[in-house]
Amino acid sequence: MDESAKPAGIEDGEALDAFVDEHDVALVEFYTKGCERCNAMVPVLGNVARVTDVSIALLNPGNDITLVDRFDIRSVPTLVLFKDGEEVGRLAEGFMQTEAVVAFLEDHVPEAAAA
């Protein structure tokens, strides 16, 4: 558990690829500016980062519109989970509490969720 952990901000597909390559397990929130549910997820994801070993990033696909099709983003916030560079899970259910996100991680990457 890392008390200082917090989500990283990334700007585009190149930065996303580098972030995913750099971390064995990575959770990325796709958000849009002005989305209240997306903004409400930021402290939740900070909590998740502190209680798990999962690296978390925030990305506005509007900065790199090719990401919308590449990751089939249909609503925001969308959380995409990567393990060893491959997508292994996704949540696109709007705002979620810390416990729900941690449970999702425990289901898909139990070794990283149990920090």
N, C-alpha and C positions, 0 to 999 in steps of 0.2 A: 504494500500500500504506500503510495506516494502522496503525502499531504500537500505538496506544491504542484502536483500534476494539474494541467488544464488543457483544454482543446487548443490545437494549433490552427491558425488561419492559413488556408492555402488559396491560391488565386486562379489556377487554371489546370488543364489536363496534364501538362508536363509536371507541375508541382504535385498533383495527385499521384501520378505514376511514381515519382520519386518517394513520396511519403509511404505509399503502399509497399514499394520495394525495400524501404529502409526498416519496416516493422514486420515481424512475423504475423502479428494480428493487428488490424487497423479497423476502426469504425469511423465512417465519414458521414457527416450530416450534410445533405444537400438542402440549401435554404434559399430564400429570396429576401432581398431587402424589403423591409416594411411588413413582413409576415410576423404577426404577433405570436403565433404558435411556435414558429421557428426561434424567435427571440426568447421565448419562455423555455426552450430546450437547452439554451446555453448553460444556465446554472445546473440543470439536471445532468448534462454531459460532463460538466466539471466534477460533480459528485461521482459519476461513474468512473471518470479518470482516476479519482482519488482512491476508490475502493476496489479497483481491478488493475490488472497489468495490461489493459488494452489501450493502445495509443489512439487518440481521437483527434479528428480534424473537422473543420467547418469549411464548406465550399459553396459559393454562390455560382451555380452553373450559368447564370447570366453573364459572367465574366468570360466564359468560354462556351458558347452556345452548342458546340459539337457534343458536349457532355450530356445534354438532354437526351439525345438519341443514343449515344454510346451506352448510357446507363439506364435508358428507358425511364426517365424521371417524368412521372405523370402528375405528381402532387408533392407539396412540401409541407412540413419537413419529411424527407425520406432519409432513412439511415441505411447505409450499405456496409456490410461487414465483409472484410477480406481476411483470408488466412493464406499465407505463403503466396500472396499476389493474386489469388483467385477469389471471386465473390462466393461467399458461403451462406449468406443470409441477407434479408432485407426487411425493414419495417417501414411502412408508409401509412401509418394509422393516426397521424396528427400528433398532438402533444401526448407524451407518456411520462409517468413518474419514474424516478430513479430505479425503484424496485423492478418495474416492468422491463426496463432496458437491461438491467443486470440479469434478470431471469432469461431474457433473449440471449444474452452472451453465454450464460451457463448452459443453455441448450445447444449452442453452436460451437463454442470454444471453451469448454469447462476448465481446461488447463490455464487459461488466461483470466477467466472470470473469478477464479478463487484466489485472490491476492492475499 
